[in-house]
Amino acid sequence: MDLSKRKQASNDFLDLFFPIHYLVGMQIEDALKCGVLTRQQSCILWTIHTRGTDGRKMRRKEIAGALASWYEVTSSAISKSLRALSKAPLNLITMTEDPENGREKFVTLTPRGVQFVESMMRNGSAFLDTMVDRLSEDEIRSGVHFLARVTEIHHELAAEAAARQKPKRRRSAKPKEPA
């Protein structure tokens, strides 16, 4: 594909971004909220489920890092969401002190939290079923491949950007030998 066609493809993707993100993406988020959670709370549970140990346990600072990469959110807002998730009527998580670092907390899904995340998955899948049912097998395969590949490329670009941002170590100058 020549450069002008690639540029046009980038423009075509950009034209689709907002409808996909704000229409489809927000509807998926609404399905995941199960009519109970805020978007931020559902993202916290999703993050624990997809990135946490056994899909159930994760450090608070890792959750905060993930949410900060998606939303403009403060640490205090994350704390507020975590507190709400840990108290009645939700009781979906527990927060415990890290025995190796008293300043750090572990966030763990309660049995009720595990069940709730399963409900989130069912609701999200049911919503997506309404679209997938209208796609051919080839469109499904191509769509999954495309999204997986874009995700890979995003991670590669993020890693490259992070590597460029790391401060370079200066080598200490070797003492000069007396002449």
VMD Tcl script that draws the C-alpha trace (Angstrom):
set ca {
  {0.00 0.00 0.00}
  {1.46 3.35 -0.94}
  {1.88 6.27 1.45}
  {-1.20 8.21 0.30}
  {-3.44 5.16 0.80}
  {-1.96 4.61 4.28}
  {-2.64 8.27 5.14}
  {-6.22 7.88 3.92}
  {-6.58 4.70 6.00}
  {-5.42 6.65 9.08}
  {-8.08 9.29 8.34}
  {-10.73 6.60 7.88}
  {-9.80 5.03 11.24}
  {-9.93 8.44 12.89}
  {-13.43 9.04 11.47}
  {-14.53 5.78 13.10}
  {-12.82 6.36 16.44}
  {-15.40 8.57 18.15}
  {-18.44 6.52 17.11}
  {-16.71 3.34 18.27}
  {-15.34 4.82 21.49}
  {-18.27 6.95 22.56}
  {-21.19 4.98 21.20}
  {-20.14 1.34 21.30}
  {-17.49 1.67 24.04}
  {-19.80 3.56 26.38}
  {-22.60 1.05 25.79}
  {-20.23 -1.79 26.65}
  {-19.21 0.09 29.81}
  {-22.89 0.59 30.67}
  {-23.49 -3.15 30.28}
  {-20.49 -3.88 32.54}
  {-21.78 -1.50 35.23}
  {-24.81 -3.80 35.67}
  {-26.89 -0.75 36.62}
  {-25.05 -0.56 39.95}
  {-21.51 0.77 39.54}
  {-19.88 3.94 38.29}
  {-17.65 3.70 35.21}
  {-14.60 4.04 37.42}
  {-15.76 1.27 39.76}
  {-16.46 -1.07 36.86}
  {-12.97 -0.32 35.47}
  {-11.44 -1.15 38.85}
  {-13.17 -4.54 38.93}
  {-12.32 -5.20 35.27}
  {-8.67 -4.31 35.90}
  {-8.46 -6.70 38.85}
  {-10.15 -9.41 36.78}
  {-7.90 -8.99 33.73}
  {-4.55 -8.01 35.30}
  {-4.70 -9.23 38.88}
  {-3.26 -12.38 40.42}
  {-5.71 -15.18 39.59}
  {-8.08 -12.42 38.40}
  {-8.83 -11.62 42.05}
  {-6.03 -9.67 43.74}
  {-3.97 -6.62 42.80}
  {-1.91 -3.88 44.38}
  {-3.72 -0.59 44.79}
  {-0.92 1.35 43.08}
  {-1.17 -0.93 40.01}
  {-4.91 -0.30 39.83}
  {-4.27 3.44 40.13}
  {-1.67 3.27 37.35}
  {-4.06 1.46 35.02}
  {-6.92 3.87 35.68}
  {-4.65 6.91 35.30}
  {-3.71 5.66 31.83}
  {-7.42 5.60 30.83}
  {-8.94 8.48 32.76}
  {-7.90 11.79 34.18}
  {-8.38 10.64 37.75}
  {-6.77 11.53 41.05}
  {-5.53 9.15 43.68}
  {-8.19 10.43 46.08}
  {-10.95 9.70 43.55}
  {-9.63 6.15 43.19}
  {-9.58 5.80 46.98}
  {-13.19 6.98 47.13}
  {-14.23 4.39 44.54}
  {-12.33 1.64 46.34}
  {-13.97 2.54 49.66}
  {-17.42 2.41 48.06}
  {-16.65 -0.99 46.53}
  {-15.52 -2.31 49.92}
  {-18.56 -1.18 51.94}
  {-22.23 -2.09 52.05}
  {-24.27 -2.34 49.99}
  {-21.60 -3.43 47.46}
  {-19.03 -5.39 49.52}
  {-17.23 -6.42 46.32}
  {-13.61 -5.99 47.48}
  {-11.45 -6.05 50.59}
  {-8.35 -3.95 51.14}
  {-5.50 -5.35 53.19}
  {-2.07 -4.07 54.08}
  {0.87 -5.47 52.15}
  {2.97 -7.30 54.77}
  {6.15 -6.28 52.94}
  {5.22 -2.61 52.63}
  {2.87 -1.10 55.21}
  {2.11 1.86 52.97}
  {0.82 -0.34 50.17}
  {-2.56 -2.09 50.03}
  {-3.79 -5.20 48.27}
  {-7.26 -5.06 46.75}
  {-8.97 -8.46 46.59}
  {-12.34 -9.45 45.17}
  {-14.70 -10.90 47.77}
  {-16.73 -14.00 46.81}
  {-19.55 -11.56 46.06}
  {-17.09 -9.53 43.96}
  {-16.13 -12.61 41.95}
  {-19.82 -13.29 41.26}
  {-20.36 -9.66 40.32}
  {-17.47 -9.74 37.83}
  {-19.00 -12.89 36.32}
  {-22.25 -10.91 35.90}
  {-20.29 -8.10 34.28}
  {-18.82 -10.58 31.79}
  {-22.25 -12.05 31.00}
  {-23.76 -8.59 30.48}
  {-20.85 -7.42 28.30}
  {-20.99 -10.59 26.21}
  {-24.76 -10.35 25.83}
  {-24.43 -6.78 24.56}
  {-21.69 -7.74 22.11}
  {-23.72 -10.77 20.96}
  {-26.25 -8.33 19.46}
  {-23.51 -7.06 17.14}
  {-21.55 -10.26 16.58}
  {-24.75 -12.01 15.47}
  {-24.85 -9.65 12.47}
  {-21.27 -10.38 11.37}
  {-20.00 -13.14 9.11}
  {-17.42 -15.60 10.41}
  {-14.78 -13.86 8.30}
  {-15.72 -10.44 9.71}
  {-15.51 -11.83 13.25}
  {-12.06 -13.36 12.65}
  {-10.79 -10.22 10.92}
  {-12.23 -7.94 13.60}
  {-10.70 -9.91 16.46}
  {-7.36 -10.08 14.64}
  {-7.40 -6.35 13.91}
  {-8.21 -5.34 17.50}
  {-5.61 -7.75 18.91}
  {-2.98 -6.40 16.54}
  {-3.80 -2.76 17.31}
  {-3.53 -3.60 21.02}
  {-0.10 -5.20 20.45}
  {1.10 -2.17 18.51}
  {-0.18 0.16 21.23}
  {1.80 -1.77 23.87}
  {4.92 -1.71 21.66}
  {4.65 2.05 21.16}
  {4.05 2.64 24.89}
  {7.11 0.54 25.78}
  {9.23 2.44 23.25}
  {8.05 5.79 24.64}
  {8.77 4.65 28.21}
  {12.26 3.51 27.21}
  {12.98 6.92 25.67}
  {11.83 8.66 28.87}
  {14.08 6.72 31.25}
  {16.98 8.85 32.41}
  {20.24 7.73 30.94}
  {22.89 6.71 33.41}
  {26.04 8.68 33.20}
  {29.21 6.75 33.37}
  {31.47 7.99 36.04}
  {34.65 9.33 34.62}
  {37.64 7.13 35.23}
  {40.36 8.87 37.17}
  {43.24 9.87 34.99}
  {46.44 8.03 35.53}
  {49.35 10.19 36.63}
  {51.71 10.90 33.79}
}
mol new
graphics top color blue
foreach p $ca { graphics top sphere $p radius 0.5 }
foreach p [lrange $ca 0 end-1] q [lrange $ca 1 end] { graphics top cylinder $p $q radius 0.2 }
display resetview
